[in-house]
Amino acid sequence: MSIKVLFDHQKFSTQKYGGISRYFANIIHTIKQSPDYDYSLGVLTCNNHYIKGEKLALQGLGNVLSAPTRAYKINQLYSKRLIEQNNYDVLHPTYYDPYFLEKARKPIVITIHDMTYERLPEYFWALDPLTYQKRLNIERADKIIAISETTKADLIKYSNVDPSKISIVYHGIDFDTTLDTTPVKNLPGNYILFVGDRSGYKNFYLFLNAFKQISSKYKEINVVLTGGGNLGIADIEFIKRLNLEKRVMHVNATDEELNFLYQNAITFVYPSLHEGFGLPILEAFMAKCSVILSDTDCFREIGSDAAVYFNPYQIDDLVATLEKVINDSGLRSLLVENGLKRLKDFPIKKSMDETLAIYKSLL
């Protein structure tokens, strides 16, 4: 008899592309290949790219792009119904909304992707309920997946969690499959790549200020931003104040376009003050792109010797590191070589096998 895992709707309702929904879609794909496991998905309608092959009962009737709030509510009601029916063995919610806690009567697995809110509270809105919701999940969970040693250490430091409930399961990547790419139009010939959200702890402003310092010296080099949604008013005004309007472009890239952006960048810069893992590091390794990382414990854990590091609080250090990588093609080649080697430490099969083993351990 197979073990049935119920995944709720949360990240599938709110993301078209994104690391968390892709993570859960990978688990679902793995379950489909295993005769010992089965799953239910609490989604009636969404436009998430990673589950576009799923047969959703109301697909197209509550499109997330045009009516995200309505679609979210529809999916939440459906997830609640599946939880109440109790026809599953393990519940693995896709995010931290605690709506399910009183209804679930089976074991719960939660994945903690990072503890950034708890570690850097000064960068977040005081009324944001995420830390409260996450704490309720941590207290109720029967098993907790931490995606790095750093995240496990943060969990223990910033919550009253029983360490025995925590299992470390690194993200994985399918490095045996040919990388799918789609060209991006109107790209500059030479560019530095920035991927993801541009909010405070992501250190975007330090990065762009550093680029401003070298922009007059390297007139042929530009910046390409992707992810994080369209540029906000504050982003646009900041770029304008630096007189970089003609040197910075933003692309809403698909996964295939993102791979193309990595492949053709001079280097990828990830300047965050903290992350729980840093999946773009593996994406860059896969695409043979050199990587510049902020010197944080998590990035050292994942990047090892396949990246160069800078002090994320010192703009001069980032400026010097950028110039070093720009000017040294041999260094970039070495980083690419080391990145491909480091990639072998994160096979997707290992990640998925360890996740399924956690489900099995609860029965």
PAKE-841780 format. One record per residue (C-alpha): residue in three letters; x, y, z. Coordinates in steps of 0.001 Angstrom, whole numbers. Example, Ala and Ser with C-alpha at 12.3 -4.5 7.8 and 13.67 -1.06 7.14 Angstrom:
residues 2
DOFI / ALA / 12300 / -4500 / 7800
DOFI / SER / 13670 / -1060 / 7140
This chain:
residues 363
DOFI / MET / 0 / 0 / 0
DOFI / SER / 1469 / 3332 / -1063
DOFI / ILE / 2182 / 6291 / 1209
DOFI / LYS / -24 / 9225 / 218
DOFI / VAL / 1296 / 12765 / 685
DOFI / LEU / -996 / 15789 / 568
DOFI / PHE / 495 / 19051 / -722
DOFI / ASP / -1553 / 22166 / -201
DOFI / HIS / -1975 / 25094 / -2572
DOFI / GLN / -72 / 28029 / -1061
DOFI / LYS / 3020 / 28503 / -3238
DOFI / PHE / 1312 / 27123 / -6337
DOFI / SER / -1358 / 29794 / -5909
DOFI / THR / 1118 / 32652 / -5550
DOFI / GLN / 3997 / 31742 / -7876
DOFI / LYS / 4138 / 31282 / -11627
DOFI / TYR / 7895 / 30713 / -11399
DOFI / GLY / 9838 / 30427 / -8168
DOFI / GLY / 12181 / 28256 / -6176
DOFI / ILE / 9690 / 27034 / -3592
DOFI / SER / 6960 / 25937 / -6016
DOFI / ARG / 9613 / 24282 / -8190
DOFI / TYR / 10907 / 22445 / -5097
DOFI / PHE / 7470 / 20970 / -4384
DOFI / ALA / 6852 / 20212 / -8061
DOFI / ASN / 10092 / 18199 / -8066
DOFI / ILE / 8829 / 16145 / -5117
DOFI / ILE / 5532 / 15521 / -6910
DOFI / HIS / 7381 / 14457 / -10060
DOFI / THR / 9481 / 12020 / -8007
DOFI / ILE / 6396 / 10558 / -6334
DOFI / LYS / 4874 / 9942 / -9771
DOFI / GLN / 7856 / 7719 / -10576
DOFI / SER / 7602 / 5705 / -7352
DOFI / PRO / 5078 / 2870 / -6900
DOFI / ASP / 5447 / 3167 / -3116
DOFI / TYR / 4134 / 6743 / -2945
DOFI / ASP / 1086 / 8680 / -4050
DOFI / TYR / -33 / 12287 / -3640
DOFI / SER / -2957 / 14681 / -3593
DOFI / LEU / -2674 / 18334 / -4578
DOFI / GLY / -4933 / 20959 / -3048
DOFI / VAL / -5113 / 23112 / -6167
DOFI / LEU / -8145 / 23669 / -8380
DOFI / THR / -6735 / 26466 / -10528
DOFI / CYS / -3394 / 28236 / -10931
DOFI / ASN / -916 / 29327 / -13580
DOFI / ASN / 2165 / 27810 / -11949
DOFI / HIS / 4613 / 26742 / -14631
DOFI / TYR / 5888 / 23651 / -12819
DOFI / ILE / 2542 / 21871 / -12473
DOFI / LYS / 1077 / 22857 / -15841
DOFI / GLY / 746 / 19138 / -16632
DOFI / GLU / -1558 / 18523 / -13664
DOFI / LYS / -5253 / 18059 / -14387
DOFI / LEU / -6808 / 20827 / -12309
DOFI / ALA / -10587 / 20802 / -12005
DOFI / LEU / -11066 / 24543 / -12509
DOFI / GLN / -8067 / 25316 / -14667
DOFI / GLY / -8590 / 28632 / -16453
DOFI / LEU / -11601 / 29738 / -14417
DOFI / GLY / -9738 / 31678 / -11753
DOFI / ASN / -6492 / 32597 / -13456
DOFI / VAL / -3943 / 33687 / -10862
DOFI / LEU / -2660 / 36493 / -13044
DOFI / SER / -6039 / 38196 / -13402
DOFI / ALA / -7615 / 37301 / -10068
DOFI / PRO / -4948 / 36111 / -7632
DOFI / THR / -6989 / 36725 / -4493
DOFI / ARG / -9988 / 34810 / -5828
DOFI / ALA / -7874 / 31894 / -7008
DOFI / TYR / -6050 / 31770 / -3670
DOFI / LYS / -9358 / 31587 / -1763
DOFI / ILE / -10749 / 28887 / -4054
DOFI / ASN / -7629 / 26786 / -3645
DOFI / GLN / -7527 / 27319 / 115
DOFI / LEU / -11097 / 26070 / 476
DOFI / TYR / -10211 / 23018 / -1599
DOFI / SER / -7077 / 22327 / 457
DOFI / LYS / -9132 / 22577 / 3650
DOFI / ARG / -11624 / 20093 / 2254
DOFI / LEU / -8902 / 17572 / 1387
DOFI / ILE / -7348 / 17944 / 4837
DOFI / GLU / -10717 / 17411 / 6535
DOFI / GLN / -11404 / 14297 / 4440
DOFI / ASN / -8267 / 12802 / 5999
DOFI / ASN / -7518 / 10625 / 2964
DOFI / TYR / -3739 / 10952 / 3153
DOFI / ASP / -835 / 9763 / 5310
DOFI / VAL / 1390 / 12853 / 5521
DOFI / LEU / 640 / 16542 / 5040
DOFI / HIS / 3403 / 18700 / 3544
DOFI / PRO / 2142 / 22306 / 3298
DOFI / THR / 3901 / 24452 / 731
DOFI / TYR / 4188 / 27517 / 2981
DOFI / TYR / 3398 / 28731 / 6479
DOFI / ASP / -221 / 29935 / 6544
DOFI / PRO / -1460 / 28028 / 9639
DOFI / TYR / -5051 / 27545 / 8368
DOFI / PHE / -4533 / 23755 / 8352
DOFI / LEU / -3155 / 23256 / 11875
DOFI / GLU / -6448 / 22591 / 13669
DOFI / LYS / -7816 / 20441 / 10864
DOFI / ALA / -4862 / 18129 / 10215
DOFI / ARG / -5054 / 14778 / 12011
DOFI / LYS / -2088 / 13147 / 10291
DOFI / PRO / 1671 / 13790 / 10590
DOFI / ILE / 2934 / 17120 / 9223
DOFI / VAL / 6239 / 17771 / 7484
DOFI / ILE / 7321 / 21370 / 6936
DOFI / THR / 10272 / 22688 / 5000
DOFI / ILE / 12124 / 25681 / 6434
DOFI / HIS / 13730 / 27501 / 3541
DOFI / ASP / 15506 / 30087 / 5665
DOFI / MET / 15305 / 31991 / 8944
DOFI / THR / 16068 / 35393 / 7443
DOFI / TYR / 13121 / 37147 / 9089
DOFI / GLU / 14246 / 35904 / 12477
DOFI / ARG / 17918 / 36607 / 11865
DOFI / LEU / 17501 / 40073 / 10300
DOFI / PRO / 14190 / 41420 / 11674
DOFI / GLU / 15230 / 45034 / 11048
DOFI / TYR / 14745 / 44508 / 7312
DOFI / PHE / 11089 / 43488 / 7531
DOFI / TRP / 7734 / 45113 / 8175
DOFI / ALA / 6771 / 44792 / 11839
DOFI / LEU / 3200 / 43761 / 10942
DOFI / ASP / 4270 / 40941 / 8620
DOFI / PRO / 2774 / 37737 / 10112
DOFI / LEU / 5378 / 35390 / 8605
DOFI / THR / 7517 / 34836 / 11713
DOFI / TYR / 4404 / 34134 / 13792
DOFI / GLN / 3018 / 31734 / 11205
DOFI / LYS / 6353 / 29992 / 10807
DOFI / ARG / 6665 / 29521 / 14579
DOFI / LEU / 3242 / 27851 / 14714
DOFI / ASN / 4322 / 25487 / 11913
DOFI / ILE / 7599 / 24656 / 13649
DOFI / GLU / 5841 / 23897 / 16936
DOFI / ARG / 3244 / 21650 / 15300
DOFI / ALA / 5410 / 19810 / 12767
DOFI / ASP / 6289 / 16173 / 13300
DOFI / LYS / 9331 / 16502 / 11024
DOFI / ILE / 11168 / 19573 / 9787
DOFI / ILE / 13276 / 19688 / 6655
DOFI / ALA / 16076 / 22265 / 6823
DOFI / ILE / 17699 / 22935 / 3472
DOFI / SER / 21209 / 23575 / 4858
DOFI / GLU / 23342 / 23257 / 7973
DOFI / THR / 23034 / 27028 / 8314
DOFI / THR / 19250 / 26830 / 8316
DOFI / LYS / 19278 / 24048 / 10915
DOFI / ALA / 21583 / 26095 / 13162
DOFI / ASP / 19324 / 29130 / 12778
DOFI / LEU / 16260 / 27029 / 13568
DOFI / ILE / 17800 / 25844 / 16809
DOFI / LYS / 19019 / 29335 / 17699
DOFI / TYR / 15833 / 31263 / 16956
DOFI / SER / 13131 / 28785 / 18012
DOFI / ASN / 12428 / 26265 / 20753
DOFI / VAL / 12457 / 23387 / 18292
DOFI / ASP / 13492 / 19889 / 19293
DOFI / PRO / 16659 / 19291 / 17218
DOFI / SER / 15733 / 15633 / 16774
DOFI / LYS / 12798 / 16718 / 14581
DOFI / ILE / 15121 / 18394 / 12067
DOFI / SER / 16558 / 16654 / 9012
DOFI / ILE / 18933 / 18423 / 6642
DOFI / VAL / 18038 / 17839 / 3001
DOFI / TYR / 19987 / 19958 / 545
DOFI / HIS / 18355 / 21185 / -2611
DOFI / GLY / 19393 / 19225 / -5647
DOFI / ILE / 19714 / 19869 / -9348
DOFI / ASP / 19467 / 17594 / -12368
DOFI / PHE / 22934 / 18026 / -13811
DOFI / ASP / 22652 / 15005 / -16137
DOFI / THR / 20005 / 16635 / -18327
DOFI / THR / 20895 / 19075 / -21081
DOFI / LEU / 20242 / 22654 / -20035
DOFI / ASP / 17202 / 24142 / -21773
DOFI / THR / 17757 / 27711 / -22929
DOFI / THR / 15713 / 30346 / -24734
DOFI / PRO / 17481 / 33438 / -26092
DOFI / VAL / 16603 / 36796 / -24576
DOFI / LYS / 16187 / 39633 / -27065
DOFI / ASN / 17962 / 42989 / -26896
DOFI / LEU / 20554 / 41900 / -24341
DOFI / PRO / 23689 / 44050 / -24028
DOFI / GLY / 26883 / 42432 / -25280
DOFI / ASN / 28552 / 42373 / -21857
DOFI / TYR / 26669 / 42331 / -18584
DOFI / ILE / 26770 / 41429 / -14903
DOFI / LEU / 23746 / 39417 / -13762
DOFI / PHE / 21630 / 39991 / -10636
DOFI / VAL / 18868 / 37452 / -9947
DOFI / GLY / 15856 / 37702 / -7645
DOFI / ASP / 14209 / 40047 / -5216
DOFI / ARG / 15700 / 43491 / -4612
DOFI / SER / 14400 / 44076 / -1069
DOFI / GLY / 16613 / 45292 / 1779
DOFI / TYR / 18534 / 42217 / 2913
DOFI / LYS / 19177 / 41214 / -712
DOFI / ASN / 21751 / 44042 / -749
DOFI / PHE / 20741 / 45295 / -4192
DOFI / TYR / 21588 / 48895 / -3367
DOFI / LEU / 25134 / 48083 / -2327
DOFI / PHE / 25542 / 46075 / -5533
DOFI / LEU / 24291 / 48856 / -7793
DOFI / ASN / 26327 / 51498 / -5975
DOFI / ALA / 29388 / 49313 / -6536
DOFI / PHE / 28582 / 49024 / -10226
DOFI / LYS / 28191 / 52806 / -10404
DOFI / GLN / 31753 / 53174 / -9133
DOFI / ILE / 33165 / 51048 / -11961
DOFI / SER / 30698 / 52032 / -14704
DOFI / SER / 32761 / 54882 / -16131
DOFI / LYS / 35866 / 52667 / -16290
DOFI / TYR / 34027 / 49781 / -17988
DOFI / LYS / 31739 / 51604 / -20393
DOFI / GLU / 30931 / 48449 / -22366
DOFI / ILE / 29589 / 46557 / -19322
DOFI / ASN / 25962 / 46745 / -18225
DOFI / VAL / 23747 / 45178 / -15547
DOFI / VAL / 20871 / 42796 / -16232
DOFI / LEU / 18325 / 42213 / -13477
DOFI / THR / 15865 / 39347 / -13557
DOFI / GLY / 13222 / 38064 / -11151
DOFI / GLY / 11762 / 39921 / -8209
DOFI / GLY / 8855 / 41268 / -10230
DOFI / ASN / 8852 / 44437 / -12307
DOFI / LEU / 10978 / 47322 / -11134
DOFI / GLY / 9184 / 49307 / -8444
DOFI / ILE / 9050 / 53080 / -8225
DOFI / ALA / 11864 / 53120 / -5652
DOFI / ASP / 14016 / 50877 / -7886
DOFI / ILE / 13476 / 53130 / -10888
DOFI / GLU / 14217 / 56287 / -8924
DOFI / PHE / 17375 / 54766 / -7457
DOFI / ILE / 18645 / 53790 / -10899
DOFI / LYS / 17805 / 57291 / -12169
DOFI / ARG / 19677 / 58973 / -9297
DOFI / LEU / 22761 / 56961 / -10234
DOFI / ASN / 22310 / 57970 / -13897
DOFI / LEU / 22307 / 54308 / -14885
DOFI / GLU / 19057 / 54183 / -16861
DOFI / LYS / 20914 / 53216 / -20038
DOFI / ARG / 23155 / 50712 / -18281
DOFI / VAL / 20575 / 48663 / -16320
DOFI / MET / 17777 / 46538 / -17767
DOFI / HIS / 15234 / 44217 / -16168
DOFI / VAL / 13952 / 40984 / -17716
DOFI / ASN / 10985 / 38920 / -16532
DOFI / ALA / 12620 / 35666 / -17536
DOFI / THR / 11266 / 32146 / -17815
DOFI / ASP / 13469 / 29352 / -16468
DOFI / GLU / 14824 / 28722 / -19958
DOFI / GLU / 15578 / 32428 / -20457
DOFI / LEU / 17202 / 32545 / -17034
DOFI / ASN / 19562 / 29762 / -18086
DOFI / PHE / 20455 / 31821 / -21160
DOFI / LEU / 21131 / 34872 / -18984
DOFI / TYR / 23504 / 32884 / -16775
DOFI / GLN / 25262 / 31381 / -19795
DOFI / ASN / 26003 / 34736 / -21387
DOFI / ALA / 26837 / 36843 / -18320
DOFI / ILE / 30344 / 37963 / -17464
DOFI / THR / 29542 / 36929 / -13915
DOFI / PHE / 26610 / 36442 / -11546
DOFI / VAL / 26595 / 38484 / -8324
DOFI / TYR / 24605 / 37296 / -5282
DOFI / PRO / 25130 / 39956 / -2594
DOFI / SER / 22506 / 38929 / 13
DOFI / LEU / 23186 / 39452 / 3698
DOFI / HIS / 21669 / 36039 / 4381
DOFI / GLU / 19988 / 33121 / 2594
DOFI / GLY / 18856 / 29665 / 3623
DOFI / PHE / 20525 / 27935 / 689
DOFI / GLY / 20902 / 29995 / -2457
DOFI / LEU / 19582 / 27888 / -5335
DOFI / PRO / 20739 / 30442 / -7958
DOFI / ILE / 24294 / 29390 / -7061
DOFI / LEU / 23619 / 25897 / -8428
DOFI / GLU / 21790 / 27358 / -11417
DOFI / ALA / 24842 / 29470 / -12250
DOFI / PHE / 27180 / 26484 / -11824
DOFI / MET / 24986 / 24468 / -14185
DOFI / ALA / 25075 / 27226 / -16810
DOFI / LYS / 28884 / 27592 / -16551
DOFI / CYS / 28693 / 31095 / -15136
DOFI / SER / 31264 / 32458 / -12692
DOFI / VAL / 29855 / 33419 / -9304
DOFI / ILE / 30525 / 36270 / -6864
DOFI / LEU / 28972 / 35733 / -3419
DOFI / SER / 28675 / 37707 / -227
DOFI / ASP / 30805 / 36166 / 2497
DOFI / THR / 28090 / 34551 / 4605
DOFI / ASP / 28049 / 31193 / 6354
DOFI / CYS / 25360 / 29745 / 4082
DOFI / PHE / 27048 / 30825 / 857
DOFI / ARG / 30366 / 29384 / 2035
DOFI / GLU / 28534 / 26148 / 2817
DOFI / ILE / 27021 / 25877 / -663
DOFI / GLY / 29567 / 27654 / -2862
DOFI / SER / 32753 / 26271 / -1291
DOFI / ASP / 35751 / 26988 / -3556
DOFI / ALA / 33613 / 27564 / -6659
DOFI / ALA / 32981 / 31263 / -5988
DOFI / VAL / 34790 / 34407 / -4941
DOFI / TYR / 33547 / 36172 / -1827
DOFI / PHE / 33270 / 39761 / -632
DOFI / ASN / 32279 / 41468 / 2600
DOFI / PRO / 28573 / 42291 / 2100
DOFI / TYR / 28847 / 45421 / 4253
DOFI / GLN / 31827 / 46955 / 2425
DOFI / ILE / 31234 / 48481 / -977
DOFI / ASP / 34974 / 48835 / -1651
DOFI / ASP / 35395 / 45095 / -1247
DOFI / LEU / 32649 / 44407 / -3783
DOFI / VAL / 34138 / 46957 / -6200
DOFI / ALA / 37541 / 45284 / -5951
DOFI / THR / 36018 / 41817 / -6384
DOFI / LEU / 34018 / 42878 / -9443
DOFI / GLU / 37111 / 44336 / -11069
DOFI / LYS / 39141 / 41238 / -10258
DOFI / VAL / 36607 / 38924 / -11908
DOFI / ILE / 35994 / 41222 / -14888
DOFI / ASN / 39696 / 41492 / -15667
DOFI / ASP / 40770 / 37893 / -15071
DOFI / SER / 39381 / 35454 / -17632
DOFI / GLY / 41527 / 32704 / -16126
DOFI / LEU / 39828 / 33197 / -12760
DOFI / ARG / 36409 / 33052 / -14388
DOFI / SER / 37339 / 29793 / -16131
DOFI / LEU / 38594 / 28318 / -12861
DOFI / LEU / 35376 / 29284 / -11100
DOFI / VAL / 33324 / 27624 / -13845
DOFI / GLU / 35431 / 24469 / -13580
DOFI / ASN / 35087 / 24377 / -9789
DOFI / GLY / 31378 / 25088 / -10078
DOFI / LEU / 30798 / 22062 / -12280
DOFI / LYS / 32662 / 19911 / -9745
DOFI / ARG / 30738 / 21385 / -6812
DOFI / LEU / 27468 / 20730 / -8614
DOFI / LYS / 28077 / 16989 / -8254
DOFI / ASP / 27557 / 17339 / -4489
DOFI / PHE / 23901 / 18287 / -5036
DOFI / PRO / 22201 / 15566 / -7121
DOFI / ILE / 18441 / 15922 / -7366
DOFI / LYS / 17948 / 12185 / -6778
DOFI / LYS / 19645 / 12322 / -3379
DOFI / SER / 17515 / 15286 / -2357
DOFI / MET / 14296 / 13588 / -3412
DOFI / ASP / 15170 / 10165 / -1944
DOFI / GLU / 15913 / 11746 / 1429
DOFI / THR / 12615 / 13648 / 1321
DOFI / LEU / 10585 / 10502 / 600
DOFI / ALA / 12435 / 8703 / 3399
DOFI / ILE / 11255 / 11382 / 5828
DOFI / TYR / 7633 / 10751 / 4826
DOFI / LYS / 8131 / 7021 / 5336
DOFI / SER / 9704 / 7540 / 8762
DOFI / LEU / 6475 / 9092 / 10059
DOFI / LEU / 4395 / 5971 / 9470
